[in-house]
Amino acid sequence: SAGFIPVFVALRPARQQPEPQAMAGGEKNGESNKAEWQFVNSLINILLVALLILGGLFFIFAPELIKLITPGFSVEKMALTVLLTRIMFLSPLLLGLSSVFGGILQSAKRFLIFSLTPIFYNLGIIFGILFLVPRWGAPGLAWGVALGAALHMIIQLPAVRHLGWRWRPLFNWRDENILCLARLMGPRTLTLAISQLNFLAITIVASTLAAGSLAIFNLAYNIWTFPLGVMAASLATAVFPNLSANAARRDWSGFARNFSATFRHILFLIIPFSVLLIVLRAQIVRVILGTGKFGWSDTILTINALQYLTLGLLAEALMLLLVRGFFALEDTKTPFWLGLAGSILRIGGAWLLMAPLGVGGLALGWALGGIFNMILLWFFLEKRVQDLRFGEILTSGLKILLASFLAGAGAWWLLRLADNFVDTRTFGGLLTQGLIAGGAGLAIYLLAAAVLGVSEIKSLWQMVKNRLSFKNGAATDELIQH
C-alpha cells in the first residue's frame, strides 16, 4: 500500500467518492478511469507471474531448503515440513493479490470491507484447526492457512468489481506507473527488513542477560503494541488516501489540514492511554500474565519493561502517520534512512542501558530510538511540506496533556482507595481495582477535555457514528473538517 496507493490515487479522476453508477461498466466509462485499471491489471498479472515462478522454485527445491534450515530433523519430520511448506506457498500468492485489492479499496475509502479481511483470514485458520486437522493432521492446519488467505482475497473481490475493475490480460512492465511503483517498493522493503533486524538485534542483546529476558521483553511489547494497531494505525491508514490525493493535486493546504487533524486525533487517543497505561501497568500485567507459572519476579520485570516502552508509545504512534506522509509524496527513501538512524539508536541504547536496567534497558533503548526517529521524520516532512500547522497541534496537545494528567492523577488516587476494599491477591480483585481506576480515569479525561475545549472529542464521536452507520469514507472525510 505504501507505494500502490499514491500511484493509484494519482491516476484516479478527481472525486471524493466513487460513483457506482458511473463505474459499474468497467472500461465503458471512457478514458477518465481507463489508465488506473490498466495499471492495476498490469500489476496483478506481473505480480501473479512473479509469485508463480518464485512459488514454483520453492515448491521444487523445498526439500533442499528444509535440509539447509533444519539439518537435525528426522526423515519423517523432514518430509512433513516439506509438505507443509509446499502447501503454505499458496498463502503469499493469494495474499499478494489481495494486497492489491486492499490498496484499491483503501484508495476508494471503502474501509469496511478492507477491515473484514483479517477476520476472514482467521476464520479460514480456525476452520482448518476444527475440521481439517482432525482428518489430515498438521497438513490440515496448513490448508486452513491457505483457505484463510483465499478468503482474505475473495471477500474484497465484489467491492473491487463494483468500483469498475475487470481483469484484462495486460502485462505492460514498462509502464511508467509500474516502474514508479517498483522504485517505491525497494526502499519500503528495506525499511520492513530493518524492523526485523531490530528484533534480531534485541534478541542478540537479550541473550546476554538472564534467562527469560527476551520472553519478558516480548510479553511487554505485545501489550504495548495493542493501542498502535487499534488506534493509531487505523487513523493513519484511513487518512493515507486523502494525503495521497492532496499530494497528487499539489494541494498542500489540504495536505496540512488532513495531516494536522489526524495528528491531533492520535494525540487525543494515545496520550491519555499512555498515562493510564503507566498508572495501571501493574494491574494490567498481573491480570493478563500473572497466573500459572508466571512468577512474581517475572511480573515485576514485565511491569518495568512495559513502563519504559510506554515512554515511546506516542512517538511510535505518530510515526505511523509521519511515514505515510512521506509515502503520499511518493518518497520511501527518506523513511528508510531515518529508520536506519533510529534503529542504530535503538540497538545502541539497548546495549548501553541493559547493564544498569536489565531488560528494562532494552525497553528504554527501544523507546528512545523511536522518539529520535519520530523527531527526524517530523523535521524532514515539515521541510518538504513547509507548513504542518504546528501551532494548532501544539495548542491541542497541551490541552490533551493537561486533561491526561488529571485523568492519571484521578486513576492513581482511586487505585489507592480501591486497595482498601478489594483483595488484590486475586484475579477478580485486581480486575475490579483496574476497572474502577481506569473507568474513572477515562471519565475524568473526557470531562476535562470537554471543559478545556478539545475539539477532537466532537469529530471523533462523529467518525464513530459514521462508521457504525456504515458510511464508508465519511468517517475519514469528517476528520478533514476539524
Secondary structure by P-SEA (a helix, b strand, c coil): ccccaaaaaaaccccccccccccccccccccccaaaaaaaaaaaaaaaaaaaaaaaaaaaaaaaaaaaacccccaaaaaaaaaaaaaaaaaaaaaaaaaaaaaaaaaacaaaaaaaaaaaaaaaaaaaaccccccccaaaaaaaaaaaaaaaaaaaaaaaaaabbbbccccccccaaaaaaaaaaaaaaaaaaaaaaaaaaaaaaaaacccaaaaaaaaaaaaaaccccccaaaaaaaaaaaaaaaaaacaaaaaaaaaaaaaaaaaaccaaaaaaaaaaaaaaaaaccccccccaaaaaaaaaaaaaaaaaaaaaaaaaaaaaaaaaaccaaaaaaaaaaaaaaaaaaaaaaccccaaaaaaaaaaaaaaaaaaaaaaaaaaaacccaaaaaaaaaaaaaaaaaaaaaaaaaaaaaaccccccccaaaaaaaaaaaaaaaaaaaaaaaaaaccaaaaaaaaaaaaaaacccaaaaaaaaac
